[in-house]
Structures are given as C-alpha cells and as structure tokens.
C-alpha cells in the first residue's frame, strides 16, 4: 500500500524508464501531487511499462492530471480487478493517458465517484 504521500514530482509512486511488475493486492490510497506540478496522484509512469497481476485499488488521489494514474509513453496492463474511486484532477479524474500510452484491462473494472474539474 502506498498511502498519504504528498509529492511534488509525480504520484505516490513515480516510475521512469523502467519495467515494473506488481503482484498480490496493491493499493494507492490518499496520495496527492502539488496542483502546479506533474500528475498521477497514485502512480505516474513515464516511458515505462507496468504489469499488475493482482487486484489494484486507486482511491482518493489528487493531481493536475490523472487523480489515480497518469501515463506518458507507457504501457499499463491490469490482469486482475482494478478500481478507481474518489480520485480528482483537472484532467482525467481517475486516469490520464497520453496519445502514446496503451492500457490493457482483462478483468473486472470499477470506475466511479471520480471528478475532473476542467
């Protein structure tokens, strides 16, 4: 669980130029990024790939873009359930993907109670 992480550089977790695999149950909860900087309240990916093999929760994240997750030039794969709830951002309340990112979800998805303000 990555929780209550104020960050000015991007997300409760920031992954750059890497491949990461998350297994088991993962939660990104109560994370935020300074409104003026970067994105991905729970997780920010830049030119990377992330594979989640177990259930994932992005809850109560706040950022400029992608309250739960933000992805630039990256590949994201969810092979189990994923939940985006109560996230907030100016763009992409739950999730923000740039045009060079890909998202693959192969199981149950919940996206509810998120908000975008622009």
PEFENKA-V719386 format. One record per residue. N is the residue number from 1. PHI is phi in degrees with one decimal (none if undefined). PSI is psi in radians with two decimals (999 if undefined). Layout:
{{N:PHI:PSI} {N:PHI:PSI}}
This chain:
{{1:none:2.20} {2:-103.4:2.03} {3:-139.8:2.54} {4:47.4:1.05} {5:-116.6:1.75} {6:-76.4:2.31} {7:-143.1:2.35} {8:-98.3:-0.09} {9:-107.3:-0.20} {10:134.7:1.92} {11:68.6:2.82} {12:-62.9:-0.54} {13:-133.9:2.47} {14:-125.8:2.17} {15:-121.3:2.13} {16:-126.9:2.33} {17:52.6:0.76} {18:-143.9:2.90} {19:-116.9:2.21} {20:-129.2:2.41} {21:-117.9:2.19} {22:-103.0:2.22} {23:-120.1:2.89} {24:74.1:-2.91} {25:-87.2:2.18} {26:-121.2:2.40} {27:-130.6:2.36} {28:-119.1:1.77} {29:-129.6:2.36} {30:59.7:0.67} {31:-103.0:2.66} {32:-150.7:2.73} {33:-119.8:2.46} {34:-48.1:2.34} {35:-55.8:-0.48} {36:-84.9:-0.31} {37:-125.6:2.45} {38:48.5:-2.70} {39:-161.1:3.14} {40:76.8:1.36} {41:-54.5:-0.80} {42:-88.8:-0.80} {43:-151.2:2.34} {44:-120.5:2.30} {45:-116.1:2.38} {46:-134.6:2.04} {47:49.5:0.88} {48:-141.2:3.13} {49:-136.8:2.51} {50:-133.2:2.30} {51:-120.3:2.19} {52:-110.2:2.03} {53:-96.3:-0.27} {54:-116.6:3.13} {55:-60.2:2.53} {56:-132.9:2.42} {57:-124.9:2.22} {58:-115.5:1.90} {59:-134.9:2.36} {60:59.1:0.74} {61:-95.9:2.62} {62:-134.7:2.34} {63:-161.6:3.00} {64:-65.8:-0.78} {65:-135.2:2.37} {66:67.0:1.38} {67:-57.7:-0.63} {68:-95.9:-0.86} {69:-146.0:2.38} {70:-128.2:2.42} {71:-135.1:2.25} {72:-123.2:2.17} {73:49.4:0.75} {74:-133.7:2.88} {75:-118.4:2.28} {76:-124.4:2.24} {77:-126.0:2.12} {78:-109.2:2.00} {79:-101.1:0.05} {80:-136.0:-2.93} {81:-67.4:2.56} {82:-135.7:2.43} {83:-130.9:2.22} {84:-117.0:1.89} {85:-136.2:2.47} {86:57.6:0.62} {87:-96.2:2.74} {88:-144.5:2.43} {89:-159.7:2.91} {90:-71.1:-0.64} {91:-130.4:2.27} {92:66.3:1.28} {93:-50.7:-0.80} {94:-90.9:-0.78} {95:-151.1:2.40} {96:-129.1:2.19} {97:-123.8:2.32} {98:-79.6:3.07} {99:-70.3:-0.22} {100:-101.9:0.13} {101:-100.0:2.70} {102:-126.2:2.58} {103:-130.1:2.27} {104:-128.6:2.06} {105:-121.4:2.14} {106:-112.0:0.14} {107:-144.0:-2.91} {108:-58.1:2.37} {109:-130.4:2.37} {110:-120.1:2.14} {111:-129.8:1.82} {112:-152.5:2.67} {113:60.2:0.63} {114:-103.0:2.77} {115:-141.6:2.50} {116:-121.4:2.45} {117:-109.1:-0.01} {118:-109.8:999}}
